[in-house]
């Protein structure tokens, strides 16, 4: 069977599984029931990773930090020909982006082979796995099959009930904590911190901590971490960022700090100065406009993305998922006025109230051409799910920009 056929079978397997990412129907009771089984799977030899594993939890920055960590590890260990696995979520265009070997998405053969191994190892139990849980197990099997030296896992939702908790990681990274998914994680930053640090286990040897909001003090982090693992060593990043530093630079520096905490003395952030994770302040120049895309989807992150752009956008193509408050996202500092907002009309997105106007995706290209002069900047914000539209609009004569 060829790669395309194997990939089609893999996609069909995924399509039939419960997918809270898509439905936004997160069930805490189900998460509590499933995590114990996943943790037990993680203890078996068939899911034992050959090299070191790192887990990344947090509210903001964990995706870009994961990409930076994987890239920097591969480059700093180039002489040793390291193989680095990377598991992230969500994907921008294709689910294979979530499972990468040396930054390249896994191919259909690798995905189906790993899926078949999961089926064989779990027997009928694999039928109950959700979309994300199944992908986590598949990622582990892909990494085992390739014999990775380092496996980097970005947690999905939370930590205590996240499927990536099954990975017996020696190192956990904590990025910034903000209020998010409060129905599942709790109303306060303190409650969310506790849920995130629930990923810590007896296997964990070190927790590497990014500078936090004032409410999340060092003492609070130490107390919460040692409640899970009293012997844990904690490494707090202390360097102050220069005014005007963009969030990608901060996350790149944190990744380098984390690798040094893990014992990699050659982890110099300058090695990846030219690297930019996909969908993070990504700039493309077409014949007419400059397009900027960022996955920011919370008020804090949207405001930060607008601040970190090279210039204020002339238009913002905006959409957010139905479990988000669009008005909270549109009211952040730096957001243009309503007449400069182009809402994307699609049933998967939250409707925008007046005076905001929504347009079908197939109408947006013409709208931009009718209303903007050449050289205008167009930003995409609010959700990762407009990335395909960003690519389509910027594709003609476009060039990526570092």
N, C-alpha and C positions, 0 to 999 in steps of 0.2 A: 504494500500500500504506500502511495507516495505521500510527501509531506503535506500537501494540500488536503488530502483525504483525512490524514491523521489529525490535522488541525481542526477540520470540520467536526470530527467526532469529539474532540476535546471541547470545542465551543458548545456543542449540543449538550454535553454533560454539565457544563457550567450553567447553561440557560435554564435547566430544570430545577436548579437549587434555589432555596430561599435567599434573597439578596436585599438585606436591609439598606445597603448603600444606595440602591436604586429606589426602593419603596419608601425609605426614610422611616420605616416602622421598626425601631429598635426595641427589642423585648428583653428587659433586664432579667426576667425570670429564666428565659431560655439561655441567656449568656451564663448565668450562674450554674445551670444544669450541665452545660456543655464543656465548660472550662476544665472541670475535674477530669473528664475523659481525655481531653487533649493533653493535659499535663502528664497523665499516665502514658499516653502514646509517646510523649517526649522522652520518657525514661527507657524506652525499649531500644535495643541495639539497631533495629532497622531504621530508626530516625536519629541516629547519633552522627552529628556532623564531624568531618575529619579534622577540621581546623578550629580556630577560635571564632566565637560568635559575639556579636554586639547587638544590643537592643536599644532603640531610641524611642523615648516617650516624651510627651509634651503637648502643648496646645498650638504653639507657633514655631515654625522653623525646623520641625523634625524631618520633613521631606528633603529640603535642600541640604540640611546637615548630613543626612544619609548619603545623598549623592556626592557631596564633597568628601565625606569620610572614605567612601569606596574609591573615588578617583585618586585621592591623595595617598591612600594605602598602596594602590597599584603602582603609582609613579615613584613613591619613595622606596618601594621594594622591587623596582624594575630589575635590578641586577639579580635578584633571587627568583625572577620570573613568577611572581605571585599570581594566583588566580583568585579573584574577589567576586563573591556573589552578593547581589543586592536585591532585597525584596521591599517594594514600596507600594503605596496606594494613595489615591486611586490612579488609574491610568488616564492619559490624555486622549489617545486615539485607539489604542489596541491593548487588550489585556496582557499580551506578551511583554509589554513594557514593565510590568510589575516584577518580573523575574528576569534578572540580568546577570550575565557572566562577563566580567570586565567591561561593563557598561553596555553590552550588546544584548537586546532582548532575546530570550530563549526561542528557539525555532519550534515548529510544530512537532517534529520527531521527539525532541527532548521533553516537551510538555506532555505529549501522549504517553511516552514511555514512563515518565514519572507518575502520571495519573493511573496507569495500569498497575504500577507497583503499589500505590496507595490502595487501590481496589483490592489487590491480592492480600495485602497485609492487614487491612481492616475488615475484610469480608463484607458482610451485609451492613456493618456499622457505618461504612462510608456514605450510605444513602442518607443518613440524617445530617450530614455536614452541610453547613451553609456555604454560600459562594466564597466568602472570605476565608473560612476555616479550611475548606478544600484547597484553595489556592496556597494557603500557608503550608499545608502538608506537601503539596506538589513542589513548592519552592524548596523545601528542605530536601526532598528527594532529588531534584535537579542539582542542588549544590553537592549532595553526597555523590551523585553519579559523576560529577565533574571534579571531585576531589578538591574543593576550594580551600584555600589557606585561611581566608577570612570570609565570614558571612555576616552581612549587615541587614538587620531587620527593623524596618520602621513599623511601630505599632499602629493599628488602625484606630479603634475607639477605646480610649482609656488605657488600662494596663492590667488591672486585676482580672478583668474578664476578657481580655484580648487574646485572640488565638496565638499570637506570637509569644505569649507567656510560656508556651510549651517548650520554647528553645532554651536550653540550659546555658545561658550566656554568662560569661565571667565579668563582662563590662556592660553597664547600662548608662546611657546618656540621657540627661534631663534637660530639655529645652524649655522655653518660657511657658509659664502657666497662665492661662487666661480663662475667663468664663466661657464655656462652650458645652453643648449637649447637656444642659443642666438637669433635664429630666432623668438622665442616666447617671451622670457623674456627680451631681450635687450643685447647689446654688452658689457656693462660695469658692474662691480660689483655694482655700485650705482644704475643703472637701475634695476638690478636683485633684489637688496634689496627692492626697491620700490614695485616691483611686489610681492615679498614674503610677505611683510608687508601689502599688500592689503587684507590679510585674517582678519585683525583686524576689529572689529565691535563695535557697541555701547555696546554690552554685555561684551566685554573684559575689565577686571579690572587690569590685570598685564601682562607685557611682560618680560620674563626672557631671558637674552642674554648671549650666549657663547662668549668667547674672539674671536675677529675677525681679519681679515687681516688689515694691517695698513691703507689701503684705506678706510675701513669702521670704521670711528671714532665714539666715543661715541656721539659726537654732531650730527653727521649725522643720527645715529640711533634714537636719541631723536627727531630730527626734523621730520623724516619720520614717526615715530610712532604717534607723537602728531598731525600730519596732519590728521590722521585717527580718533584719539580719544584723545582729549586734556586732559581728566581726567585720562589718563592711568598712572599707576605706573610702573616704569622700574627698573629691578633688573639686574645689570651687575655682572657676575662672574669675580672675580679679581684674584683668586689664580693662582700663577705662577706654571706651571708644571715642575717637575724635569726633567733634561736632560735624554733622553732615554725612557720617558714614552710613552707607546703605545697608539694608538688612542682609544682603547676600555676602557682603564683606564681613559682617559680624558672624554669620553662620560658618563661613569659610574659616575664619580665625578660631572659632570654637571647635570645629572638626580637627584642626591641627593641634589644638590644646589637648583634645581627647586622645588623639593618637600618641602624643608625647606621654600622657598619663598612663597609657598602655605599654610604654617602654620603647616606642619608636622614636629614637632621638633624631632621625632624619626627616621627621614630619614637619617640613617647612611649608607654610601656606603659599609661599612664592612659587612653589612647584605647580600650583593649580590656579595661578592668577588669571590664566587665559580660559579657564573652564567655567561654564555657566550651566546649571541644571535646566532641563527643558521646562518651559512654562513659568519660569521665575524671572520677572522683568525681562522677558524675551523680546528683542527688538528685531523687526523685519522692515526693510525699506522696499516699497514697490515703486513703480514708475510714477505714481501720483502722491502717495502718502507714506507716512511712517506709522507702523502699527506696533503697539506694545501690549504684551499679554502678561498677566500675573494671576496666579491661582488664588489670590487673596479672597477670603469669603467670610471674614468677621469684621466688625467695625474697626478694631485696632489694626488689623492687617491691611484692610483697604486704605485706611488713612496713611499707614506707613508706606504702602506701595506708591500712592500718589506723591508723597513727600520725596521718595527715592527716585522717581522718574527724572530723566534729564531735563524735562521741561513740562509745564502744565499741558494736559491734553486739550485739543480743540473739541473733541467729542469723546464721550465714553459709551461704549457698547456694553450694556449692563444686563445681567440676569442673575437670579439667585434661586436656590432650591426652595421648595415650599416650607421647609422647617426653619427657614431664616426669615428675619424681619427686613424686608427691602427698604423701608423708610429709615431704619437704623443705619443701614449700610450707605444710603444715599445722603445722609445728614452729616457725614464725617468731614473733618477739615480738608480742604483742597478739592472737594468734589465740585465740578462745574454746576451751574444752575440747571433747572429742569429742561429748558429749551435745548441744552447741549447734551442731554442724555438720550440715548437710543435704546429703548427697552426691547428685548428679544421676545417675540410672541411665540410661545411654545407651551404645550400643556404640562411639561415637566417643571416649568419655572413658576415662581410666585407672581401673580398679577401685580402690576404697578398701578397705584391709584392716580387720579388726576392731581396735578397737571401733567404728569409723565405720560408719554405716548409709547405704545408698543408697535413693533413692526415685525412682519414675518422675516425669517432669515434670508429668503430669496429677494427681498426688497431692499435690504440694507446697503448692498453695493451701489445700487442706483441712487439711493438717498445720499450717500456720502459724496458721490460724484456731482450731484445736483446742488449741494449746499456748502461744500468746502473747496477752498483754493488748493492748488498744488502745494505740496510740502507740509500740509497739516498733519498733526499728530492725532492718532485714534487709539484710545486705550480700551482694553477688554478686561473687565473686573467683575467679581461677584461669584464666579463658579468656574471650575475646570471644564465644565461641559460645553463651553463656547469655544474651546480650542480648535475644533474642526472648522468652525466658521472663521476664526482668526486665520487659520492656514489657507482656507479657500480664498478669502479676500486679499490676503497678502501674497498669494502664490505667484501672480503674474509679474515677472521681472523682479521678484523679491530676492533679497540677500539677508542672511542672518548677521547679526552684529554682536560682537563680544561685549 
